[in-house]
Amino acid sequence: MTDTLTPAPAVYTDPTGADRHLPDPEADARVRADDRGHVFHSWSAQALIDPLPIAAGEGSTFWDYNGNAYLDFSSQLVNLNLGHQHPDLVQAIQNQAGRLTTIQPSMANDVRGELARRIAEVAGDGFEKVFFTNGGADANENAVRMARLVTGRRKVLSMYRSYHGNTTTAISLTGDPRRWPNEPADGSTAKFFGPYPYRSAFHSSSAEEETQRALEHLEQTIVLEGATTIAAIIIETIVGTNGVLVPPPGYLTGVRELCDRYGIVYIADEVMVGFGRVGEWFAFQAFDVKPDLITFAKGVNSGYVPLGGVVISDTIASHFDTVSFPGGLTYSGHPLACAAGVATFEVFERDGILERVRDLGSRVVEPRLRDLASRHPSVGDVRGMGLFWAIELVKDRKTREQLVPFNASGTDAAPIAAVAAACKREGVWPFTHFNRVHVAPPLVITEDELVRGLDVIARALSTADEYVTR
């Protein structure tokens, strides 16, 4: 499959017309000083960080003020699906700003309504309504609120290996260590183990066995937590930051059956994997399953203006036909964000983005990662779909001891930090988490760029190989 994407502008200039790809040490110093003096960063000890000042971006590449170019293999936070400065999205925002910058959500707006219709259409039969939010965390918050109101129950189940956002209920549902210092928060949540064939909590020997045992465990959790107390189960269709864990065959359909059996709402968290990341509009569509609520953000407009939302099944939406939904946001369905979202649909359809992602994933990424795994003793497992993959690194393939400990920091994290540094030295900005390197470039990346980035990662893994014990 050849690249037929609309090209981005060749060079970006600042308002004075200067080439922003050239070194500008004065601008670098000014941006760094303002950031370090006044910006309070998320998930960070403020005195221990030194964020890189970024001058410009274009397509799959961004530049710092010293003229260094980085291939963005993380799509920033796995949200920049159409890349930096896509001309169609930029133009849509400019056009919308020229006629109506903002309007309150209680009024009807053309781009808000069009985007909601387009999202509902690709979600499939049984979905007609969309509630817009500012991002993924508040999408999950409001999905849970809907489930609790419809069922009259309070408790929500989620996986230990998960991330659902930083707001009160979303962080309580999160399984990864970012939850720990925020507890107690929403006390009406409980955790369960999802499937993870490479590190099975159920001592499974096959994908089929993992599915069976993981579903048995989930049903036991439902029963022991009290089925009549559970409003919803929320699952990242493919677990994102916590492992790129693709559910084994039959698992999600089994979850759907359990939800139907016990009257539980099934929420699919598609914040990271929705809108083309794995070659489908929504990742659940690759697994022959239909949730009751779908949460989204990130790729809906590549984060050009903050936007998220909940796609609501007709059954749940009808509950609120004559009963007021007790929730709302000032910027729900912001026109600038929705204009970029409508443009996103047009680009996807014109440029065959879904087909392109499936092609690049199966023809380029998967075979190269399989080959990489055969050549590097530090690679324990590779897994993924489309343009969303993980390389899991180990010290010992036999025992599967992780390259770095769970939730490592400081010197304990030095091996994975060394791998990331090796990538950056060759102009690739990687996504690393715990003992993994994730592959999540913009969906508009050229094949040449994709191959170059994978080659850089392959060379960087020689650094990880030095820590292998046998």
Residue pairs with C-beta under 8 A, 6 or more apart in sequence:
1 355
1 356
1 359
1 360
1 363
3 446
3 447
4 351
4 352
5 351
5 444
6 87
6 88
6 347
6 350
6 351
8 58
8 59
8 83
8 84
8 85
8 86
8 87
9 58
9 85
9 87
11 19
11 21
12 20
12 21
12 56
12 57
12 58
12 85
13 19
13 20
14 20
18 24
20 55
20 56
20 63
21 55
21 56
21 63
21 67
21 69
22 67
23 65
23 66
23 67
24 55
24 65
25 65
25 66
27 53
27 55
27 65
28 53
28 64
28 65
28 66
31 53
31 65
32 50
32 51
32 53
35 51
35 53
36 50
39 51
40 46
41 49
41 51
42 166
43 178
52 64
53 64
53 65
54 62
54 63
54 64
54 65
55 63
55 64
55 65
56 62
56 63
56 84
56 85
57 63
57 72
57 83
57 84
57 85
58 83
58 84
58 85
59 83
59 84
59 85
59 86
59 442
59 444
59 445
59 446
60 71
60 72
60 83
60 84
60 441
60 442
60 444
60 445
60 446
60 449
61 69
61 70
61 71
61 72
61 84
61 449
62 69
62 70
62 72
62 84
62 429
63 69
63 70
64 70
68 427
69 427
70 424
70 427
70 428
70 429
71 427
71 428
71 429
71 441
71 449
71 452
71 453
71 456
72 80
72 83
72 84
72 429
72 441
72 442
73 423
73 428
73 429
73 430
73 431
73 439
73 440
73 441
73 453
73 457
74 429
74 430
74 431
74 438
74 440
74 441
75 81
75 440
75 441
75 442
76 303
77 298
77 303
78 240
78 272
78 277
78 298
78 388
78 431
78 438
78 440
79 272
79 297
79 298
79 299
79 302
79 303
80 302
80 303
80 442
81 275
81 276
81 277
81 298
81 299
81 302
81 344
81 442
81 443
81 444
82 89
82 302
82 344
82 347
82 353
82 442
82 443
82 444
83 302
83 442
83 443
83 444
83 445
84 442
86 302
86 347
86 444
88 343
88 346
88 347
89 301
89 302
89 304
89 340
89 343
89 344
89 347
90 304
91 343
92 339
92 340
92 342
92 343
93 304
93 305
93 336
93 339
93 340
95 339
96 111
96 335
96 336
96 339
97 336
100 109
100 335
101 335
101 336
102 331
102 334
102 335
102 336
103 109
103 335
104 330
105 112
105 132
105 328
105 329
105 330
105 331
105 332
105 333
109 333
109 335
109 338
111 335
111 338
111 339
111 341
111 342
112 132
112 333
112 335
112 338
114 338
114 342
115 130
115 333
115 338
115 341
115 342
115 345
116 129
116 130
116 132
116 333
118 341
118 342
118 345
119 130
119 296
119 300
119 309
119 311
119 341
120 127
120 128
120 129
120 130
120 311
122 281
122 282
123 281
123 282
123 294
123 311
124 285
124 290
126 290
126 313
126 314
126 315
127 294
127 311
127 312
127 313
127 314
128 312
128 314
128 317
129 311
129 312
129 314
129 317
130 309
130 310
130 311
130 312
131 142
131 146
131 309
131 310
131 312
131 325
131 327
131 332
132 307
132 308
132 309
132 329
132 332
132 333
132 334
132 338
133 139
133 141
133 142
133 297
133 307
133 308
133 309
133 310
133 329
133 332
134 306
134 307
134 308
134 329
134 331
134 332
134 334
135 165
135 297
135 306
135 307
135 308
136 164
136 165
136 269
136 271
136 272
136 295
136 296
136 297
136 298
136 308
137 164
137 165
137 166
137 167
137 170
137 308
138 165
138 167
138 170
138 308
138 329
139 165
139 271
139 295
139 296
139 297
139 308
139 309
139 310
140 164
140 165
140 167
140 169
140 170
140 173
140 234
140 267
140 269
140 271
140 295
141 165
141 167
141 168
141 169
141 170
142 310
142 327
143 232
143 234
143 267
143 293
143 295
143 310
144 156
144 169
144 173
144 231
144 232
144 234
144 267
145 326
145 327
146 265
146 293
146 310
146 312
146 316
146 320
146 325
147 156
147 231
147 232
147 265
147 267
147 292
147 293
147 316
148 154
148 156
148 231
148 232
149 319
149 323
149 325
149 326
150 231
150 265
150 316
150 319
151 231
151 232
151 263
151 264
151 265
153 228
153 229
153 230
153 231
154 188
154 229
154 231
155 188
155 189
155 190
155 225
155 226
155 229
155 230
155 231
156 169
156 173
156 188
156 189
156 190
156 230
156 231
156 232
156 233
156 234
157 189
157 190
157 191
157 192
157 218
157 221
157 222
157 225
157 230
157 232
157 233
157 234
158 164
158 173
158 174
158 175
158 189
158 190
158 191
158 192
158 233
158 234
158 235
159 175
159 191
159 192
159 193
159 194
159 235
159 236
159 239
160 175
160 191
160 192
160 193
160 194
161 175
161 176
161 193
161 194
161 196
161 239
161 242
161 243
161 245
162 173
162 174
162 175
162 176
162 194
162 235
162 236
162 239
162 242
162 269
163 174
163 175
163 176
163 178
163 236
163 240
163 241
163 242
164 170
164 171
164 173
164 174
164 234
164 236
164 269
165 171
165 173
165 174
165 271
166 178
168 185
168 186
169 185
169 186
169 189
171 178
171 179
171 182
171 185
172 179
172 182
172 183
172 185
172 186
172 187
172 189
173 186
173 189
173 234
175 191
175 242
176 241
176 242
177 407
190 221
190 225
192 217
192 218
192 221
193 201
193 202
193 214
193 217
194 214
194 235
194 239
194 245
194 247
194 251
195 210
195 211
195 214
195 245
195 247
195 248
195 251
196 210
196 243
196 245
197 204
197 206
197 207
197 210
197 248
198 380
198 381
198 383
198 392
198 400
199 400
200 210
200 213
201 217
202 209
202 210
202 213
202 214
202 217
204 210
204 213
207 248
207 249
208 248
208 249
208 250
210 248
210 251
211 247
211 248
211 249
211 250
211 251
211 254
214 248
214 251
215 251
215 254
215 255
215 258
218 233
218 254
218 255
218 258
219 258
222 230
222 258
222 262
222 264
227 262
227 263
227 264
230 262
230 264
231 264
231 265
232 264
232 265
232 266
232 267
232 293
233 255
233 258
233 259
233 264
233 265
233 266
233 267
234 267
234 269
235 252
235 255
235 266
235 267
235 268
235 269
236 269
236 270
236 271
236 272
236 273
237 247
237 252
237 268
237 269
237 270
237 273
237 282
237 283
237 284
237 287
238 244
238 245
238 246
238 247
238 272
238 273
238 278
238 283
238 385
238 388
239 245
240 271
240 272
240 273
240 388
241 272
241 433
241 438
242 433
243 390
243 392
243 436
244 383
244 384
244 388
244 389
244 390
244 436
244 438
245 383
246 383
246 384
246 385
247 287
252 284
252 287
252 289
253 287
253 288
253 289
255 266
255 289
256 266
256 289
256 290
256 291
258 264
259 265
259 266
259 292
265 292
265 293
265 316
266 291
266 292
266 293
267 291
267 292
267 293
267 294
267 295
268 282
268 283
268 284
268 291
268 293
268 294
268 295
269 295
270 282
270 283
270 284
270 294
270 295
270 296
271 295
271 296
271 297
271 298
271 308
272 298
273 282
273 283
273 388
274 281
274 282
274 283
274 294
274 296
274 298
274 299
274 300
275 281
275 282
275 296
275 298
275 299
275 300
275 344
275 348
276 299
276 348
276 353
276 354
276 357
276 386
276 443
277 283
277 299
277 357
277 386
277 387
277 388
277 440
277 443
278 286
278 357
278 361
278 384
278 385
278 386
278 387
278 388
279 286
279 354
279 355
279 357
279 358
279 361
279 385
279 386
279 387
280 286
280 354
280 386
281 354
282 294
282 296
283 385
284 290
284 291
284 294
286 385
291 313
292 313
292 315
292 316
293 310
293 311
293 312
293 313
293 316
294 310
294 311
295 308
295 309
295 310
295 311
296 308
296 309
296 310
296 311
297 307
297 308
297 309
298 308
299 344
300 307
300 308
300 309
300 341
300 344
301 307
301 337
301 338
301 340
301 341
301 343
301 344
302 340
302 344
304 337
304 340
305 334
305 336
305 337
305 340
306 331
306 334
306 337
307 334
307 337
307 338
307 340
307 341
309 333
331 337
347 353
348 354
351 444
353 443
353 444
356 443
357 386
357 387
357 443
358 386
360 386
360 387
360 445
360 447
360 450
361 384
361 385
361 386
361 387
361 388
361 389
364 447
364 450
364 451
364 454
365 384
365 387
365 389
365 439
365 450
365 454
366 384
366 389
368 451
368 454
368 458
369 382
369 384
369 389
369 391
369 439
369 454
370 382
372 379
372 382
372 391
372 454
372 457
372 458
372 461
373 379
373 381
373 382
373 391
375 458
376 458
376 461
376 462
376 464
376 465
377 397
377 465
377 468
378 393
378 394
378 395
378 403
378 461
378 464
378 465
378 467
378 468
379 391
379 392
379 393
379 394
379 461
379 464
380 392
380 393
380 394
380 397
380 400
381 390
381 391
381 392
382 389
382 390
382 391
382 392
383 389
383 390
383 392
384 390
384 439
387 439
387 440
387 441
387 443
387 445
388 438
388 439
388 440
389 438
389 439
389 440
390 436
390 437
390 438
390 439
391 436
391 437
391 438
391 439
391 457
391 461
392 435
392 436
393 402
393 403
393 415
393 416
393 419
393 435
393 436
393 437
393 461
393 464
394 400
394 401
394 402
394 403
394 435
394 468
395 401
395 402
395 403
395 467
395 468
395 469
396 468
396 469
396 470
398 470
401 469
402 434
402 435
403 415
403 416
403 435
403 464
403 467
404 412
404 413
404 414
404 415
404 416
404 434
404 435
405 412
406 434
407 434
408 416
408 434
408 435
415 463
415 464
415 467
416 432
416 434
416 435
416 437
416 464
417 432
418 463
418 464
419 430
419 432
419 437
419 460
419 461
419 463
419 464
420 430
420 432
420 437
420 460
422 459
422 460
422 462
422 463
423 429
423 430
423 437
423 456
423 457
423 460
424 430
426 456
426 459
426 460
427 456
428 452
428 453
428 456
428 457
430 437
430 438
430 457
430 460
431 437
431 438
431 439
431 440
432 438
437 457
437 460
437 461
439 453
439 454
439 457
441 449
441 450
441 453
445 453
